[in-house]
Amino acid sequence: MKPTWMLRVFAAIGYAVLMAPAALVLVLSFSAGEYLTFPPPGFSTRWYVALASNGVLMSALGTSAILASVVAAVALLAGGPAAYAIARLEFPGRGVLAALLAAPLLLPTLVLGLALLLVLQPLGLAATWPGLVLGHCLVAIPFAVRIMTTAFAAVPKELEAAAWTLGATPLRAALRITLPNAAPGAIAAGVLTFLVSFDETVISLFLVGPRLSTLPVEMFRYADQSADPLIAALAMSLIAFAFLMVLIVERLMGFSNAMGRN
């Protein structure tokens, strides 16, 4: 059934509303003015050049990239077995385990950040790499588990059963049969958890320190102190980066395959 013209119109309006903020940021990022004003007095790439030469923001960018990579790896290693157990195994408390793993997403990040600070500060882990990784994993692992559970559930159980009849152990069958078939979901989970960690602001605000800060926190501080288009150039760069990551997943395997759907 083809969509009606009215549905197409409403869809176009919806897309326009969603894309309007990004379009505004794009225009402002090329402003030649000294302040954020719309319409801009002229157009220039000066703020992208200024962004590349801003040592504080570039240092925070490197920190966020390393942090997000570590968090994505930990989320996959920790969430993968849990997702497999939830999707493929029958055991008492499976629903409780799934609910517990999803629980951090139900709490405001403000509450999570304060709780993490109260727990990590006495242990000397506040404003440290382990503390930041732990805090970000708290919100990244539930995303990884949700995506990988869907991917594992989409793999027919008959494939594992066939491997068992040929002499493979359950572990070998899971590693050689199920995991390769669920690999698109794992890649999608890795990309999403990377972006979740890279974009995390509230929890980071509680856990960073003067010598260890992430890019979203430095963006927040810069926007609080300055009102020039450099922040728009940075925001546009991050939008382009996130779009590129999503596009790579789509081009390589498509979202339907990545999410375990046919």
C-alpha positions as CSV (number, residue, x, y, z in Angstrom):
1,M,0.0,0.0,0.0
2,K,1.4,3.3,-1.1
3,P,1.4,6.3,1.3
4,T,-1.2,8.9,0.5
5,W,-0.3,12.5,-0.4
6,M,-1.5,13.7,3.0
7,L,0.9,11.3,4.7
8,R,3.7,12.4,2.5
9,V,3.0,16.1,3.4
10,F,2.9,15.3,7.2
11,A,6.1,13.3,6.8
12,A,7.8,16.2,5.0
13,I,6.7,18.7,7.7
14,G,8.0,16.3,10.4
15,Y,11.4,16.1,8.7
16,A,11.5,19.8,8.2
17,V,10.8,20.4,11.9
18,L,13.5,17.9,12.9
19,M,16.1,19.3,10.6
20,A,15.4,23.0,11.2
21,P,17.7,23.2,14.3
22,A,20.6,21.5,12.5
23,A,20.1,23.8,9.5
24,L,20.2,26.9,11.8
25,V,23.4,25.6,13.4
26,L,24.9,25.0,10.0
27,V,24.3,28.6,8.9
28,L,25.6,30.0,12.2
29,S,28.7,27.9,12.1
30,F,29.8,29.8,8.9
31,S,29.0,33.2,10.3
32,A,31.6,35.9,9.9
33,G,30.4,37.8,12.9
34,E,31.8,37.9,16.4
35,Y,28.6,36.8,18.1
36,L,25.8,34.4,17.5
37,T,23.3,36.4,15.5
38,F,20.8,35.4,12.9
39,P,20.9,36.1,10.1
40,P,24.8,36.3,10.1
41,P,26.4,39.4,8.8
42,G,28.5,37.4,6.5
43,F,29.9,33.9,5.8
44,S,33.4,32.6,6.6
45,T,35.2,29.4,7.7
46,R,37.1,31.3,10.4
47,W,35.4,29.6,13.3
48,Y,36.3,26.1,12.0
49,V,39.9,27.3,11.9
50,A,39.6,28.7,15.4
51,L,38.1,25.4,16.6
52,A,41.0,23.4,15.2
53,S,43.4,25.6,17.1
54,N,41.6,25.6,20.4
55,G,43.8,23.5,22.6
56,V,41.3,23.0,25.4
57,L,38.5,21.7,23.2
58,M,40.9,19.6,21.1
59,S,42.3,18.0,24.2
60,A,38.8,17.3,25.5
61,L,38.0,15.8,22.1
62,G,40.8,13.4,22.4
63,T,39.7,12.5,25.9
64,S,36.1,11.9,24.8
65,A,37.2,9.8,21.8
66,I,39.4,7.5,23.9
67,L,36.8,7.3,26.7
68,A,34.0,6.4,24.2
69,S,36.1,3.8,22.6
70,V,36.9,2.1,25.9
71,V,33.3,2.3,27.0
72,A,32.1,0.8,23.7
73,A,34.5,-2.1,24.1
74,V,33.5,-2.7,27.8
75,A,29.8,-2.5,26.9
76,L,30.2,-5.1,24.2
77,L,32.3,-7.4,26.4
78,A,30.0,-7.1,29.4
79,G,26.7,-6.8,27.6
80,G,27.2,-9.5,24.9
81,P,27.1,-12.5,27.3
82,A,24.2,-11.0,29.2
83,A,22.3,-10.4,25.9
84,Y,23.0,-13.9,24.8
85,A,21.7,-15.3,28.1
86,I,18.5,-13.3,27.9
87,A,17.9,-14.1,24.2
88,R,18.9,-17.7,24.0
89,L,18.8,-19.4,27.4
90,E,15.9,-20.4,29.7
91,F,16.7,-19.8,33.4
92,P,14.9,-18.5,36.5
93,G,15.1,-14.8,36.9
94,R,15.7,-14.0,33.2
95,G,13.1,-11.3,33.2
96,V,14.5,-9.8,36.4
97,L,18.0,-9.7,34.9
98,A,16.7,-7.9,31.8
99,A,14.8,-5.4,33.9
100,L,17.9,-4.7,36.1
101,L,20.1,-4.1,33.1
102,A,17.6,-1.7,31.7
103,A,17.0,0.1,35.0
104,P,19.7,2.8,34.6
105,L,17.8,4.1,31.6
106,L,14.7,4.7,33.7
107,L,16.5,7.1,36.1
108,P,17.4,10.7,35.4
109,T,21.1,11.1,34.6
110,L,21.2,13.8,37.2
111,V,20.4,11.2,39.9
112,L,22.9,8.8,38.4
113,G,25.6,11.4,38.3
114,L,25.1,12.4,41.9
115,A,24.9,8.8,43.1
116,L,28.1,8.0,41.2
117,L,29.9,10.9,42.8
118,L,28.9,9.9,46.3
119,V,30.1,6.4,45.7
120,L,33.3,7.1,43.8
121,Q,34.5,10.1,45.7
122,P,35.4,8.1,48.9
123,L,37.1,5.5,46.8
124,G,39.3,8.1,45.1
125,L,37.8,7.3,41.7
126,A,36.2,10.7,41.0
127,A,38.0,12.7,38.2
128,T,39.8,9.5,37.1
129,W,39.7,7.4,34.0
130,P,38.3,4.3,35.8
131,G,35.6,6.5,37.4
132,L,34.5,8.0,34.0
133,V,34.5,4.6,32.3
134,L,32.4,3.2,35.1
135,G,29.9,6.1,35.0
136,H,29.5,6.0,31.2
137,C,29.2,2.2,31.2
138,L,26.3,2.5,33.5
139,V,24.2,4.1,30.7
140,A,26.0,2.5,27.7
141,I,25.6,-1.2,28.7
142,P,21.8,-1.2,28.7
143,F,21.8,0.1,25.1
144,A,24.3,-2.6,24.1
145,V,22.2,-5.3,25.8
146,R,19.0,-4.2,24.2
147,I,20.4,-4.2,20.7
148,M,22.4,-7.4,21.0
149,T,19.4,-9.2,22.6
150,T,17.4,-8.4,19.5
151,A,20.2,-9.5,17.3
152,F,20.8,-12.8,19.1
153,A,17.0,-13.5,19.2
154,A,16.9,-13.1,15.4
155,V,19.4,-16.0,14.8
156,P,17.4,-19.2,14.4
157,K,18.0,-21.6,17.2
158,E,18.0,-24.5,14.7
159,L,21.5,-23.4,13.6
160,E,22.9,-24.0,17.0
161,A,21.0,-27.3,17.4
162,A,22.5,-28.5,14.1
163,A,26.0,-27.6,15.3
164,W,25.3,-29.6,18.5
165,T,24.3,-32.7,16.5
166,L,27.6,-32.4,14.7
167,G,29.6,-32.5,17.9
168,A,30.1,-28.9,18.7
169,T,29.8,-27.9,22.4
170,P,27.3,-25.2,23.3
171,L,30.1,-22.6,23.8
172,R,31.7,-23.5,20.4
173,A,28.3,-23.3,18.7
174,A,27.6,-19.9,20.2
175,L,31.1,-18.6,19.2
176,R,31.2,-20.1,15.7
177,I,27.5,-19.9,14.7
178,T,25.4,-17.5,16.7
179,L,27.9,-14.7,17.2
180,P,29.0,-14.3,13.5
181,N,25.3,-14.2,12.5
182,A,24.6,-11.6,15.2
183,A,27.8,-9.5,14.3
184,P,25.8,-6.7,12.6
185,G,23.9,-6.1,15.8
186,A,27.2,-6.1,17.7
187,I,28.6,-3.5,15.4
188,A,25.5,-1.4,15.7
189,A,25.7,-1.7,19.5
190,G,29.3,-0.6,19.4
191,V,28.6,2.5,17.3
192,L,25.6,3.4,19.5
193,T,27.4,3.0,22.8
194,F,30.3,5.0,21.4
195,L,28.0,7.8,20.6
196,V,26.2,7.5,23.9
197,S,29.4,7.9,25.8
198,F,30.8,10.6,23.5
199,D,27.7,12.7,24.0
200,E,27.2,12.1,27.8
201,T,27.2,15.4,29.6
202,V,25.3,15.2,32.9
203,I,27.2,12.3,34.5
204,S,30.5,13.7,33.2
205,L,29.8,17.0,34.9
206,F,29.9,15.2,38.3
207,L,32.9,13.0,37.5
208,V,35.4,15.2,35.6
209,G,38.2,17.3,37.2
210,P,40.5,20.1,36.3
211,R,43.0,17.8,34.6
212,L,40.5,15.3,33.1
213,S,37.5,16.7,31.2
214,T,35.3,15.5,28.3
215,L,34.3,17.5,25.2
216,P,30.6,17.9,26.1
217,V,31.6,19.4,29.5
218,E,34.0,21.8,27.8
219,M,31.3,22.7,25.3
220,F,29.0,23.5,28.2
221,R,31.7,25.6,29.9
222,Y,32.6,27.4,26.6
223,A,29.0,28.2,25.8
224,D,28.5,29.6,29.4
225,Q,31.5,31.9,29.0
226,S,31.3,32.9,25.3
227,A,28.7,33.6,22.7
228,D,30.7,33.4,19.5
229,P,29.9,31.0,16.5
230,L,32.8,28.7,17.5
231,I,30.4,26.6,19.5
232,A,28.1,26.3,16.4
233,A,31.1,25.1,14.4
234,L,31.8,22.5,17.0
235,A,28.2,21.4,17.2
236,M,28.0,21.1,13.4
237,S,31.2,19.0,13.4
238,L,29.7,16.7,16.0
239,I,26.4,16.4,14.0
240,A,28.4,15.5,10.9
241,F,30.4,13.0,12.8
242,A,27.4,11.3,14.3
243,F,25.7,11.2,10.9
244,L,28.8,9.7,9.3
245,M,28.9,6.9,11.9
246,V,25.2,6.1,11.3
247,L,25.7,6.2,7.6
248,I,28.6,3.8,7.8
249,V,26.5,1.3,9.7
250,E,23.6,1.8,7.2
251,R,25.9,1.4,4.1
252,L,27.7,-1.7,5.5
253,M,24.8,-3.7,6.7
254,G,21.6,-1.6,6.9
255,F,19.7,-0.9,10.1
256,S,17.4,-3.8,9.6
257,N,20.2,-6.3,9.6
258,A,22.1,-4.4,12.3
259,M,19.0,-4.7,14.6
260,G,18.5,-8.3,13.8
261,R,15.4,-7.8,11.6
262,N,14.7,-9.2,8.2
